[in-house]
């Protein structure tokens, strides 16, 4: 007598478990895990440095934050055409890791400056400006490579998991900062970040090789290659941006998101500066918030956001953050306390990293390669910092005119409402370009 087969009750083989967790097909699993690992180390290293950047702002003076933001915007505006020129003259296989090598050189330079002239306001300002510019380029380059590797269909399944790698890595950065800043100091943390970026360079090389493997395996990945430069003048990214309604919509989305973040950042920095007097204590305060934000972001990305993108769609994922921020500013208007401000800032960052980030990165899978590397870079850097700059001076103007926190909260609610309208518009445009309703994935330039 034979024993009936019970296929449905058999346990899931261990070798298939990772694919089920990340919603990756077998041929995609290695690429997804490499991307997860690269984002993990990139954000871990980034978050070692981020509390130091915020601490440098308090050293320079919270009342002069708008000047720091102005300097950051000017430097970013200069660097964006430089990056476009490099992309036009250097093969992508060399340019992508080359940016991280440049970062390592800069970190060693600041190591020497912090060691030789500690406590300098101008070194603090220089580090703030440098990090505020460089961090956007690094994260933009990583996600550009992701959009240039995975198709729209793959992105809706994999980008939340890949973003989770960054959030999990970002948990470790604040822990390292909090645990070791008093013993190894600022300079020691710079060296720790250098080691992390060396590992990122290795993983970038592996990811570029994996892009070719995905194409050879016939997975439906992007068909573009990296063995060439991207011809065009240094302002090509700006030209592409203003020629496309789709890209302009993404730029507007990013601008409004940045306004919300900057308004809350000013309020947080002001309260932290008034609450803590020691520089090390301020660094720990920022790092503690970073830790909470990244734990929550990782949990959302691993457990929920991938399901949102697959089942509810990219448009819902884009519109959810503005809705949450409108509620946060309303709470701030009703109860303007330190705890509410810290909570609102934490919610803003959680929604930006865990919800808006993977949703908006999917949008770039349906544009051409020039737009990915040039127009996307302009949006991720120049538009972002323009948002910082304008929000910073708006904040300063409100303060100079005698308006208080209630006025800032009311303005934040209006910005969040406009942000939500833009989110729905570009989400619907993406669905049309990607052909999701018909199950078709397109690889073509966006329409003007």
C-alpha positions in Angstrom: 0.0 0.0 0.0 1.5 3.3 -1.1 1.6 6.3 1.1 -0.2 9.3 -0.5 2.0 12.3 -1.3 1.3 15.4 0.7 3.1 18.0 -1.4 1.2 20.9 0.1 2.2 20.1 3.7 5.9 19.6 3.0 8.2 22.1 4.6 9.7 24.8 2.4 13.3 23.9 1.5 15.8 26.1 3.2 17.4 27.0 -0.1 14.1 28.6 -1.3 13.4 30.5 1.9 15.4 33.7 1.0 13.6 34.0 -2.4 10.3 33.8 -0.6 11.3 36.6 1.8 12.6 39.0 -0.8 10.0 38.0 -3.5 12.9 37.2 -5.9 13.0 34.6 -8.5 15.9 32.2 -8.4 17.8 34.0 -11.1 17.3 37.3 -9.3 18.2 36.3 -5.8 22.0 36.8 -6.0 21.5 40.3 -7.4 19.0 41.2 -4.7 21.2 40.0 -1.9 24.3 41.8 -3.3 22.2 45.0 -3.5 20.9 44.5 0.0 24.5 44.0 1.3 25.8 47.1 -0.6 23.0 49.3 0.7 23.5 47.9 4.2 27.2 48.8 4.4 26.7 52.1 2.5 24.0 53.3 5.0 25.9 52.0 8.0 28.9 54.1 7.0 26.7 57.0 6.2 25.0 56.9 9.6 28.4 56.9 11.4 29.0 60.3 9.8 25.4 61.8 9.8 25.3 62.6 13.6 28.7 64.2 13.2 27.3 66.4 10.4 24.4 67.4 12.5 26.7 68.1 15.5 28.9 70.4 13.3 25.7 72.4 12.6 25.3 73.1 16.3 29.0 74.0 16.6 28.6 76.6 13.8 25.4 77.9 15.3 21.7 76.9 14.8 20.8 80.6 14.2 23.0 80.5 11.1 21.7 77.2 9.7 20.2 79.1 6.6 23.8 80.1 5.8 25.0 76.5 5.9 22.1 75.5 3.7 22.9 78.3 1.2 26.5 77.1 1.0 25.4 73.5 0.6 23.1 74.5 -2.3 25.8 76.5 -4.1 28.3 73.6 -3.8 25.7 71.1 -5.0 24.8 73.3 -8.0 28.5 73.3 -8.9 29.0 69.6 -8.5 26.0 68.4 -10.5 27.5 69.6 -13.9 30.9 68.2 -12.8 29.3 64.8 -12.3 27.6 65.1 -15.7 30.9 66.0 -17.3 32.5 62.9 -15.7 29.7 60.7 -16.9 30.2 62.0 -20.5 34.0 61.3 -20.4 34.4 58.3 -18.1 33.0 54.8 -18.6 30.3 54.0 -16.1 32.3 50.9 -15.0 35.0 53.3 -13.8 32.9 56.3 -12.7 30.6 54.5 -10.2 33.4 53.1 -8.0 35.5 56.2 -8.7 33.0 58.4 -6.8 33.5 56.3 -3.7 37.3 56.5 -4.0 37.0 60.2 -4.1 35.0 60.1 -0.9 37.7 58.1 0.9 40.3 60.7 0.0 38.1 63.5 1.4 37.5 61.6 4.6 41.2 61.2 5.2 41.6 65.0 4.6 39.0 65.8 7.2 40.7 63.3 9.6 43.8 65.5 9.4 41.9 68.8 9.8 39.9 67.6 12.9 43.1 66.3 14.4 45.2 69.4 13.9 42.6 72.2 14.6 39.8 70.7 16.8 36.8 72.9 17.6 37.2 75.2 14.5 33.9 76.7 13.4 35.1 76.8 9.8 36.2 73.2 9.7 32.8 72.3 11.2 31.1 74.3 8.4 33.3 72.7 5.7 32.5 69.2 7.0 28.8 70.1 7.1 28.9 71.4 3.5 31.0 68.5 2.2 28.9 65.8 3.8 25.6 67.4 2.9 26.7 67.4 -0.8 28.5 64.0 -1.0 25.9 62.0 0.8 23.2 62.8 -1.8 25.6 61.8 -4.7 26.4 58.5 -3.0 22.8 57.5 -2.4 21.7 58.7 -5.8 24.4 56.7 -7.5 23.5 53.5 -5.7 19.8 53.8 -6.6 20.6 54.9 -10.1 22.6 51.6 -10.5 19.5 49.7 -9.1 17.1 51.4 -11.6 19.6 50.7 -14.4 19.8 47.0 -13.3 16.2 45.9 -12.5 13.1 46.4 -14.6 9.9 48.0 -13.4 8.4 44.6 -12.6 11.5 43.5 -10.7 11.7 46.9 -8.8 8.2 46.6 -7.4 9.1 43.2 -5.9 12.7 43.9 -4.9 13.2 47.6 -4.1 11.6 47.4 -0.7 13.9 44.6 0.3 16.9 46.4 -1.0 15.9 49.6 0.8 15.6 47.5 4.0 19.2 46.7 3.7 20.0 50.4 4.0 17.7 50.7 7.0 19.2 47.7 8.8 22.7 49.0 8.0 21.6 52.4 9.3 20.8 50.9 12.6 24.4 50.0 13.1 25.8 53.4 12.3 24.2 55.3 15.2 25.1 52.4 17.5 28.8 52.7 16.5 28.6 56.5 17.0 26.9 56.3 20.4 29.2 53.5 21.7 32.6 54.8 20.5 32.4 58.6 20.1 33.6 59.3 23.7 36.5 56.8 23.4 37.8 57.2 19.8 36.5 60.7 19.1 35.4 62.3 15.9 38.6 61.3 14.0 38.2 57.6 15.0 34.7 57.5 13.6 36.0 59.0 10.3 38.4 56.0 10.0 35.6 53.5 10.8 33.5 55.0 8.0 36.5 54.7 5.6 36.6 50.9 6.1 32.9 50.7 5.3 33.3 52.6 2.1 36.1 50.3 1.0 33.6 47.4 1.3 31.1 49.4 -0.7 33.5 49.8 -3.6 34.0 46.0 -3.8 30.2 45.4 -3.8 29.7 48.0 -6.5 32.0 46.1 -8.7 30.1 42.9 -8.0 26.8 44.6 -8.7 28.0 45.8 -12.1 29.1 42.3 -12.9 25.7 40.9 -11.7 23.9 43.3 -14.1 25.5 41.4 -17.0 24.6 38.0 -15.5 20.9 39.1 -15.1 20.8 40.1 -18.8 22.4 36.8 -19.9 20.0 34.8 -17.8 17.0 36.4 -19.6 15.4 37.7 -16.4 13.8 40.7 -18.1 16.3 43.1 -16.4 17.3 46.4 -18.0 19.0 45.9 -21.3 21.5 48.8 -20.9 25.2 48.3 -20.5 27.9 50.1 -18.4 30.9 49.8 -20.7 30.5 53.3 -22.1 30.2 56.9 -21.1 27.1 59.0 -21.6 27.8 61.8 -24.1 26.4 65.2 -23.6 27.3 68.6 -22.2 27.6 69.2 -18.4 24.1 70.7 -18.3 22.5 67.7 -20.0 20.8 66.6 -16.8 19.0 70.0 -16.4 18.0 69.9 -20.0 16.5 66.4 -19.7 14.7 67.5 -16.6 13.0 70.5 -18.1 12.0 68.7 -21.3 10.0 66.0 -19.5 6.7 66.5 -17.6 7.3 63.2 -15.9 10.7 64.1 -14.6 9.5 67.6 -13.6 6.7 65.9 -11.6 9.3 63.8 -9.8 11.4 66.9 -9.1 8.3 68.7 -7.6 7.6 65.6 -5.5 11.1 65.7 -4.2 11.1 69.4 -3.6 7.9 69.3 -1.5 9.2 66.3 0.4 12.4 68.2 1.2 10.4 71.3 2.4 8.6 69.1 4.9 11.9 67.5 6.1 13.8 70.8 6.4 11.0 72.5 8.4 11.1 69.7 10.9 14.9 69.6 10.9 15.2 73.2 11.9 12.8 72.7 14.8 14.6 69.6 16.0 18.1 71.2 15.8 16.8 74.2 17.7 15.4 72.1 20.5 18.4 69.8 20.7 20.8 72.8 20.9 18.7 74.3 23.8 18.4 71.0 25.6 22.0 69.8 25.5 25.1 71.9 26.0 27.9 69.4 25.3 28.8 68.5 21.7 29.1 64.8 22.5 25.6 64.8 24.1 24.1 66.5 21.1 25.7 63.8 18.8 24.3 61.1 21.0 20.8 62.8 20.9 20.9 62.8 17.1 22.2 59.3 17.0 19.5 58.0 19.3 16.8 59.4 17.0 18.6 57.9 14.0 18.5 54.5 15.7 14.8 54.6 16.4 14.0 55.8 12.9 16.0 53.1 11.2 14.7 50.2 13.3 11.1 51.3 12.4 12.1 51.8 8.8 13.7 48.3 8.6 10.6 46.7 10.1 8.3 48.5 7.7 10.4 47.7 4.6 10.8 44.0 5.5 7.3 43.3 6.7 5.0 45.8 4.8 6.3 48.1 2.1 7.0 45.4 -0.4 3.4 44.2 0.0 2.2 47.8 -0.5 4.0 48.2 -3.8 3.0 44.8 -5.1 -0.7 44.9 -4.0 -1.7 48.5 -3.6 0.6 50.0 -6.2 3.3 52.7 -6.5 0.7 55.5 -6.5 -0.5 54.5 -3.0 3.1 54.2 -1.8 3.9 57.7 -3.1 0.7 59.3 -1.6 1.0 57.8 1.9 3.9 59.9 3.1 2.2 63.3 2.4 -0.9 62.0 4.2 1.2 61.1 7.3 3.0 64.4 7.3 -0.2 66.4 7.2 -1.3 64.6 10.3 2.1 65.2 12.0 2.0 68.9 11.4 -1.6 69.0 12.7 -0.4 67.3 15.9 2.5 69.8 16.2 0.0 72.7 15.8 -2.1 71.3 18.6 0.7 70.3 21.0 4.0 72.2 20.2 6.2 70.3 22.7 9.7 68.8 22.4 8.3 65.2 22.5 5.8 66.0 19.7 8.5 67.7 17.6 10.9 64.7 18.0 8.1 62.3 17.2 7.0 64.3 14.1 10.7 64.4 12.9 11.0 60.7 13.5 7.7 60.0 11.6 8.9 62.2 8.7 12.1 60.3 8.3 10.5 56.9 8.7 7.9 57.7 6.0 10.6 59.2 3.7 13.0 56.2 4.0 10.6 53.3 4.4 7.7 54.5 2.2 8.7 57.3 -0.2 12.2 56.1 -1.0 11.4 52.7 -2.6 8.2 54.1 -4.2 10.0 57.0 -5.9 13.0 54.9 -7.0 10.7 52.6 -8.9 9.7 55.6 -11.0 13.1 55.7 -12.7 13.0 52.2 -14.1 10.9 53.4 -17.0 13.2 56.2 -18.2 16.2 56.0 -20.5 19.8 55.6 -19.3 20.7 59.3 -19.8 17.8 60.4 -17.7 18.7 57.8 -15.0 22.3 59.0 -14.5 22.0 62.7 -15.4 18.4 64.0 -14.7 18.0 61.7 -11.7 21.3 63.0 -10.3 20.0 66.6 -10.7 16.8 65.8 -8.9 18.5 63.9 -6.1 21.1 66.6 -5.5 20.4 70.0 -6.9 16.6 69.9 -6.5 17.0 68.4 -3.0 19.3 71.1 -1.9 17.2 73.8 -3.5 14.4 72.6 -1.4 16.6 72.8 1.7 17.7 76.3 0.8 14.2 77.7 0.1 12.7 76.0 3.2 15.6 77.3 5.3 15.1 80.9 4.3 11.4 80.6 4.6 11.9 79.4 8.1 14.3 82.3 8.8 11.8 84.7 7.3 8.9 83.5 9.4 11.1 83.8 12.5 12.2 87.3 11.6 8.6 88.4 11.0 7.7 87.2 14.5 5.7 84.1 13.4 6.1 81.1 15.8 5.8 77.4 15.6 2.0 77.5 14.8 2.7 79.3 11.6 5.4 76.8 10.6 3.0 73.9 11.3 0.2 75.5 9.3 2.6 76.1 6.4 3.7 72.4 6.7 0.1 71.2 6.4 -0.3 73.2 3.1 3.0 71.8 1.7 1.9 68.2 2.6 -1.4 68.7 0.8 0.3 69.9 -2.4 2.8 67.1 -2.1 -0.1 64.6 -2.0 -1.6 66.0 -5.2 1.7 65.7 -7.0 2.3 62.1 -5.7 -1.0 60.9 -7.2 -0.3 62.6 -10.5 3.2 61.1 -11.1 2.1 57.7 -9.7 -0.6 57.6 -12.4 1.9 58.7 -15.1 4.2 55.9 -14.0 1.5 53.3 -14.3 0.8 54.4 -17.8 4.5 54.3 -18.8 5.2 50.9 -17.2 2.0 49.4 -18.6 1.2 47.7 -15.3 -2.5 47.3 -16.0 -1.7 45.3 -19.1 1.2 43.5 -17.5 3.7 45.1 -19.9 7.1 46.5 -18.8 8.5 49.3 -21.0 12.1 50.5 -21.4 12.0 53.8 -23.3 12.7 57.5 -22.8 10.0 59.5 -21.0 7.8 61.8 -23.1 8.2 65.5 -22.9 
